[in-house]
Amino acid sequence: VQVPKNSDDPSTMIKVDKDVRLVREHFGLHHIHYEDMSPVIIPRGYTKKFVDGQISPSSQLEDVHRAMAHVTQASDIVLCEGTGHCAVGSIVD
């Protein structure tokens, strides 16, 4: 889903997992930016791009580490969630 990148600049939109939007709004987690709650998106066509070398595993790992650092600084508790199905994202290291 498309959401504002952060509350400081609602005009810039980014894609995030739909569950992230639901959890952020339901629990009032407005102190955490969407991009930190959903650092890696696995859309349709992801596996082909990964196999073809168009996606950098190290870049994605850096994104996860950056997001985790931001979330842990802003929160007392961190919940990490994965894909909804074992076949989705199974190519990810």
Beta strands, then each sheet from edge to edge (+ up, - down):
strand 1: 2-6
strand 2: 9-15
sheet 1: 1+ 2-
end
